């Protein structure tokens, strides 16, 4: 067994060992091992030539990473909190994802932007947002959000080896969670969803921290005789809609659970595609459990009112099954 945070470090170490063009850069990722200890041990093994501590400047981090990627390296840049992607948004939205297109494929930008994402820990409004939906608005970015330690390692390998830029969301609420270690050479293709639990009455589509939430809800619902299938999207771009539609074809009901705000959340995209491509499969309306459209409160009791919880998922699922 390995923790999610240990899996991040292992996934990075695996690729640093394999490919000398891979470098890591970010604030306090070196001797300090990262603010969340997700880069622990890398500086000691690979040294300052491969693991770069940077100034407190998100623009500098992504600017250096972009230049390094354009000249043959494969940088992995850490933005400490996903909320801080706003500080370097010009690079992430206007420069990095457009370079390959604007040069007709003559220049690629094979970089990974790692970032700690999501709420549930009482970090407040500026350090708790789930921002996958920000990146979803930008064509040219791949978006990964693993839910298990093994997927962290496998998807990290795929992200670093990708010739397109990848935003890699690591959920803060999962860092201490444990799961089976990845087998040697483990790679999980980006854009490949997983069936985390099979069921026949209802499909729940989840991402990152909402996957264990959906599984807990499924356990409760099973005690009531409701069989739930849980789909772990793993990625938002590429989006494995075929797996989702296939599941809906078996269950005829779809509930999407996400931490993005309901207004503009990634789940809205999933819902619209299923409505377009699988409407005749549905026996009930598509429902979403998402965060409220308010800044995230600091107090944990108030934060629970804003973000998805197991109880909210169970309640929504009951309503769908009895529709």
Long-range contacts (C-beta under 8 A, 24 or more apart in sequence): 1-178, 1-179, 1-180, 1-181, 2-149, 2-178, 2-179, 2-180, 2-181, 2-182, 3-149, 3-175, 3-176, 3-177, 3-178, 4-148, 4-149, 4-152, 4-170, 4-171, 4-174, 4-175, 4-176, 4-177, 4-178, 4-179, 5-36, 5-37, 5-38, 5-40, 5-175, 5-176, 6-40, 6-149, 7-149, 7-150, 7-152, 7-153, 7-179, 7-181, 7-182, 8-38, 8-39, 8-114, 8-152, 8-156, 8-170, 9-37, 9-38, 9-39, 9-40, 9-41, 9-42, 10-153, 10-181, 10-182, 11-152, 11-153, 11-154, 11-155, 11-156, 11-157, 11-182, 12-39, 12-42, 12-76, 12-156, 13-41, 13-42, 13-45, 13-46, 14-153, 14-156, 14-157, 15-74, 15-76, 15-156, 15-157, 15-160, 15-161, 16-42, 16-45, 16-46, 16-50, 19-74, 19-160, 19-161, 21-72, 21-73, 21-74, 22-50, 22-73, 22-74, 22-75, 22-76, 22-160, 23-49, 23-50, 23-51, 23-52, 23-68, 23-73, 23-74, 23-75, 23-76, 24-50, 24-51, 24-52, 24-75, 24-76, 24-77, 24-78, 25-51, 25-52, 25-53, 25-54, 25-61, 25-64, 25-65, 25-75, 25-76, 25-77, 25-78, 26-52, 26-53, 26-54, 26-61, 26-77, 26-78, 26-79, 26-80, 26-114, 27-53, 27-54, 27-55, 27-56, 27-61, 27-78, 27-80, 28-53, 28-80, 29-53, 29-78, 34-78, 35-80, 36-116, 36-170, 36-172, 36-175, 38-114, 38-116, 38-170, 38-175, 39-78, 58-84, 58-85, 58-87, 58-88, 59-87, 59-88, 59-90, 59-91, 61-88, 62-88, 62-91, 62-92, 62-96, 62-113, 63-88, 63-91, 65-111, 65-113, 66-91, 66-95, 66-96, 66-99, 66-109, 66-111, 68-111, 69-108, 69-109, 69-110, 69-111, 69-165, 70-99, 70-107, 70-108, 70-109, 74-110, 74-111, 74-112, 74-160, 74-161, 75-111, 75-112, 76-111, 76-112, 76-114, 76-160, 77-111, 77-112, 77-113, 77-114, 78-113, 78-114, 78-115, 79-113, 79-114, 79-115, 80-115, 80-116, 81-115, 81-116, 81-117, 81-123, 81-126, 81-127, 82-115, 82-116, 82-117, 82-118, 82-129, 82-130, 82-131, 82-169, 83-126, 83-127, 83-128, 83-129, 83-131, 84-115, 85-113, 85-115, 85-131, 85-134, 85-135, 85-167, 86-134, 92-135, 92-138, 92-141, 92-167, 93-137, 93-138, 96-140, 96-141, 96-165, 97-138, 97-139, 97-140, 97-141, 97-165, 98-140, 100-140, 100-163, 100-164, 101-140, 108-163, 108-164, 109-164, 109-165, 110-160, 110-162, 110-163, 110-164, 110-165, 111-165, 111-166, 112-156, 112-159, 112-160, 112-162, 112-165, 112-166, 112-167, 112-168, 113-165, 113-166, 113-167, 113-168, 114-168, 114-170, 115-167, 115-168, 115-169, 115-170, 116-170, 116-171, 116-172, 117-145, 117-169, 117-170, 117-171, 117-172, 117-208, 118-169, 118-171, 118-172, 118-173, 118-208, 118-209, 118-259, 119-172, 119-173, 119-259, 119-291, 119-296, 119-303, 119-306, 119-307, 120-172, 120-173, 120-209, 120-303, 120-307, 121-172, 121-173, 122-298, 122-299, 122-300, 122-303, 123-172, 123-298, 124-296, 124-297, 124-298, 125-295, 125-296, 125-297, 125-298, 128-296, 128-303, 129-296, 130-169, 130-208, 130-258, 130-259, 130-260, 130-291, 131-169, 131-260, 132-169, 132-207, 132-236, 132-260, 132-266, 133-260, 133-261, 133-264, 133-265, 133-266, 135-167, 135-236, 135-237, 136-236, 136-237, 136-266, 136-269, 140-164, 140-165, 141-165, 141-166, 141-167, 141-237, 142-166, 142-167, 142-190, 142-191, 142-235, 142-237, 142-238, 143-167, 143-169, 143-235, 143-236, 143-237, 144-168, 144-169, 144-190, 144-234, 144-235, 145-169, 145-171, 145-207, 145-208, 145-233, 145-234, 145-235, 145-236, 146-170, 146-188, 146-208, 146-234, 147-171, 147-174, 147-196, 147-206, 147-207, 147-208, 147-209, 147-211, 147-212, 147-232, 147-234, 148-179, 148-180, 148-211, 149-177, 149-178, 149-179, 149-180, 149-181, 149-182, 150-179, 150-180, 150-181, 150-182, 150-183, 150-186, 151-188, 151-194, 151-232, 151-234, 152-182, 153-181, 153-182, 153-186, 154-182, 154-186, 154-187, 154-188, 155-188, 155-190, 155-234, 155-235, 157-186, 157-187, 157-188, 158-187, 158-188, 158-189, 158-190, 159-190, 161-187, 162-190, 166-190, 169-208, 171-208, 171-209, 173-209, 174-208, 174-209, 174-212, 177-212, 188-234, 190-234, 190-235, 190-238, 191-235, 191-237, 191-238, 191-239, 191-240, 192-234, 192-235, 192-240, 192-243, 193-231, 193-232, 193-233, 193-234, 193-235, 193-240, 193-243, 193-244, 194-231, 194-232, 194-234, 195-229, 195-230, 195-231, 195-232, 195-243, 195-247, 196-230, 196-231, 196-232, 197-228, 197-229, 197-230, 198-229, 199-227, 199-228, 199-229, 199-230, 199-251, 200-227, 200-229, 200-250, 200-251, 201-226, 201-227, 201-228, 201-251, 201-253, 201-321, 202-226, 202-227, 202-228, 202-229, 202-251, 202-253, 202-254, 202-255, 202-317, 202-320, 202-321, 203-228, 203-229, 203-230, 203-231, 203-244, 203-247, 203-248, 203-250, 203-251, 203-253, 203-254, 203-255, 204-228, 204-229, 204-230, 204-231, 204-255, 204-256, 204-257, 204-313, 204-317, 205-231, 205-233, 205-244, 205-247, 205-254, 205-255, 205-256, 205-257, 205-267, 205-270, 206-230, 206-231, 206-232, 206-233, 206-256, 206-257, 206-258, 207-232, 207-233, 207-234, 207-236, 207-257, 207-258, 207-259, 207-266, 208-259, 209-259, 210-257, 210-258, 210-259, 210-308, 213-257, 213-308, 213-309, 213-310, 213-313, 214-257, 214-313, 216-310, 217-310, 217-313, 217-314, 217-317, 220-310, 220-314, 221-314, 221-317, 221-318, 224-318, 226-317, 226-318, 226-321, 228-317, 233-270, 236-266, 236-269, 239-269, 239-270, 239-273, 241-270, 241-273, 241-274, 241-277, 244-270, 244-274, 245-274, 245-277, 245-278, 245-281, 248-274, 248-278, 248-281, 248-282, 249-278, 249-281, 252-281, 252-282, 252-283, 252-284, 253-282, 253-283, 253-284, 253-320, 253-321, 253-323, 254-282, 254-286, 254-287, 255-286, 255-287, 255-288, 255-289, 255-313, 255-316, 255-317, 255-320, 256-286, 256-287, 256-288, 256-289, 256-290, 257-288, 257-289, 257-290, 257-308, 257-313, 258-288, 258-289, 258-290, 258-291, 258-308, 259-290, 259-291, 259-307, 259-308, 260-290, 260-291, 261-290, 261-291, 261-292, 261-293, 262-288, 262-290, 262-291, 262-292, 262-293, 263-293, 265-290, 265-291, 283-323, 284-320, 284-323, 285-320, 285-323, 287-316, 287-319, 287-320, 289-313, 289-316
